Amino acid sequence: MRYQLHYWPGIQGRGEFVRLALEDAGAAYASKPPEDRYRAFAPPYLKAGRLVIAQTANILFYLGPRLGLAPKSEARRLWLHQQQLTIADWITEVHDTHHPIGSGLYYEEQKREAKRRTEDFRRNRLPKFLSYFEDDAGGFSYVDLSLFQMIEGLRYAFPVTMRRLEPRYGKLVAIHDRVARRPGISRYLSSGRRIAFNQHGIFRHYPELDR
Amino acid sequence: MRYQLHYWPGIQGRGEFVRLALEDAGAAYASKPPEDRYRAFAPPYLKAGRLVIAQTANILFYLGPRLGLAPKSEARRLWLHQQQLTIADWITEVHDTHHPIGSGLYYEEQKREAKRRTEDFRRNRLPKFLSYFEDDAGGFSYVDLSLFQMIEGLRYAFPVTMRRLEPRYGKLVAIHDRVARRPGISRYLSSGRRIAFNQHGIFRHYPELDR
């Protein structure tokens, strides 16, 4: 099966969580921009034969067993999906640190609110998410790939905060490091296909929002 | 199978989307408060035999075919789940209209930001979500039950805005009305089990946030 991943060019964004799974598995896929004729509320969406699947966690739920990144048992798949949906909530909260008022407005138009929201995020929400996933156990799956991306992105967006918090979350950091050493991922990260973090994606570095 | 739905007592919240499915199907279930021993980032979660499933959309994905509220084909289930996840995003945006800075703060502590965020929600996001689901087609499923709840909740939270917008979304209103007439739902709505909307849930009515 040759997949088509439709997503905005130039940013990692939510598409990156799918891309990491495809790259880790060495799957054949093409990156395409979004097209109007496919019915989805927002990208990313994946074309797999005649199927068009949107919502990042839904795509990973579909791909998981097909790429060898999830077991086939229903109970286990539901559990991994529950974890991935919790990561999806986490991603939304990261996005909203710099866009607490509206995604159609510039950061500069909501800077004051962003500062307040990020303070709450750094103090309350970020440690809550990190603690939750620190206790995660179980074999390797696509969820680990997404946790790798969360740590990478949070380090880019909040370097000072993460340097302070990371020592408390050794298991999460270990997951991150193990993922980085996987052949498909390490090949991908050093390839031209990995877009660098930048100020247009979900993870953005505004020094005034970091501590 | 006798289910246990664990959720905060006293509010409809996200638990209500699950409850509507159980009630429509006439399933046997008990409502319980959350318990610490079950590992989930947040309620609601469903106990089904030995399984404990969290994340509202994930619970509905599991229950759908078992309650006769979703077909069994994978393609169709993925599509319904995609729709339900888009509703989940919508719910989060509704919640954030009155809590744009932090869910641990009172509304009164973020009133100014709430006003700005809600203005953007009413003007841009709400019509975008309504239009998206207005174009939805297909047989009856648990997604219709959730769309019913969205319309109910939005009418409670934003009565002025909804009176203005609803005439443009006749198909969505028709889905709402059809759901209200379903035997299980109409029985449930007039029972003591349906908690009234109030100022502690996701849908809250603050006149200053409505137009």
Interface residues (C-beta under 8 A of the other chain):
Chain A: R39 A40 F41 L51 I53 A54 Q55 A57 N58 F61 Y62 A75 L78 H81 Q82 L85 T86 A88 D89 T92 D96 P100 I101 G102 G104 L105 Q110 E113 R116 R117 D120 F121 N124 R125 F129 Y132 D135
Chain B: R39 A40 F41 L51 I53 A54 Q55 A57 N58 F61 Y62 A75 L78 H81 Q82 L85 T86 A88 D89 T92 D96 P100 I101 G102 G104 L105 Q110 E113 R116 R117 D120 F121 N124 R125 F129 Y132 D135
